[in-house]
Amino acid sequence: KLSELREKMSSEYGITFKTDYVEDEYGAKLIPDGKRCRMKKPYQNNVLFVGDAAGRGIFVGPRIEGLNVGIDDGVRAANAIARALEKNNFSQGYLGEYYTKSIEESPYTKDMKEIDKEYLKIFIDATKDVPKDVLSAKHSMVLKLMSSGAIRSMAAKFVNVLGYERLLPVIESEESYVKVPIELAERKGKTVSSSYTPSIPLLADRIAKLNYNDDKDSHIKVLVPDNDFMKKLVTLCPTKCYSEEKGQVTIQHEGCIECGTCSEQTDWKHPRGEKGINYRYG
């Protein structure tokens, strides 16, 4: 799908795809991203979809919730399956529709619907600045209607009447996401020439440039390094922090996961935290 889109963009609009970027920092960071793509029926046969798999999440400003939604969906899915097991009925009507009704009652679903309404209202208010002659006749007619200040003042009511499912395909279309930005760029933008050639570093090079904030002072002190309990920890420690040499047990605390297995016969404290990769930009 992506390759087809790339070829179409290149042939029709002369766009060249490059990896022109400068990598300031590399690290294994999770950057949440999401889109409104909730499944109308989050099931197929006797398979139930929960959380991200069902396109369910809350992504608005500082509020990013995926895990809580997934847990709530999972509980509702478990209840639906338990109900189906009890009656030995795994039909779509008994299992899938019951689960669908259950997640529709979820407070997270209510929040998603409210967010969708505000999302559409923002787009409606912004349509007055979109050039009408760029789009197709159908979309241009809608935008011309929305360019009226009187109608935009009734945007919230209009959204509720027209509905999210009907209006969103008009907004999130190839014309609005691809054609309009390209047309605006051609009319308003400036052509910039560059001889930049990207040099993508290897993974080993990226890792070599990382700075680590080490926990230099151990949070664990071995009290009696030669007793049997400490010697057993050489084997029992899940991250192999302990080693034995000439009958004496020593600790290399860097890999400790704070499980507390050794706390009975050590001076054990919680680590100070903040150890790991020292990021400059996040």
Secondary structure as GFF3:
##gff-version 3
##sequence-region A 1 282
A	DSSP	alpha_helix	2	13	.	.	.	ID=ss1
A	DSSP	beta_strand	43	44	.	.	.	ID=ss2
A	DSSP	beta_strand	47	48	.	.	.	ID=ss3
A	DSSP	three_ten_helix	51	54	.	.	.	ID=ss4
A	DSSP	beta_strand	58	60	.	.	.	ID=ss5
A	DSSP	beta_strand	63	65	.	.	.	ID=ss6
A	DSSP	alpha_helix	67	87	.	.	.	ID=ss7
A	DSSP	pi_helix	92	96	.	.	.	ID=ss8
A	DSSP	alpha_helix	97	104	.	.	.	ID=ss9
A	DSSP	alpha_helix	107	126	.	.	.	ID=ss10
A	DSSP	three_ten_helix	127	129	.	.	.	ID=ss11
A	DSSP	three_ten_helix	132	134	.	.	.	ID=ss12
A	DSSP	alpha_helix	137	146	.	.	.	ID=ss13
A	DSSP	alpha_helix	149	152	.	.	.	ID=ss14
A	DSSP	alpha_helix	155	162	.	.	.	ID=ss15
A	DSSP	alpha_helix	164	171	.	.	.	ID=ss16
A	DSSP	alpha_helix	174	174	.	.	.	ID=ss17
A	DSSP	pi_helix	175	179	.	.	.	ID=ss18
A	DSSP	alpha_helix	180	188	.	.	.	ID=ss19
A	DSSP	alpha_helix	203	208	.	.	.	ID=ss20
A	DSSP	beta_strand	212	213	.	.	.	ID=ss21
A	DSSP	beta_strand	220	222	.	.	.	ID=ss22
A	DSSP	alpha_helix	228	236	.	.	.	ID=ss23
A	DSSP	beta_strand	242	245	.	.	.	ID=ss24
A	DSSP	beta_strand	248	251	.	.	.	ID=ss25
A	DSSP	three_ten_helix	253	255	.	.	.	ID=ss26
A	DSSP	three_ten_helix	263	265	.	.	.	ID=ss27
A	DSSP	beta_strand	266	268	.	.	.	ID=ss28
A	DSSP	beta_strand	276	277	.	.	.	ID=ss29
###
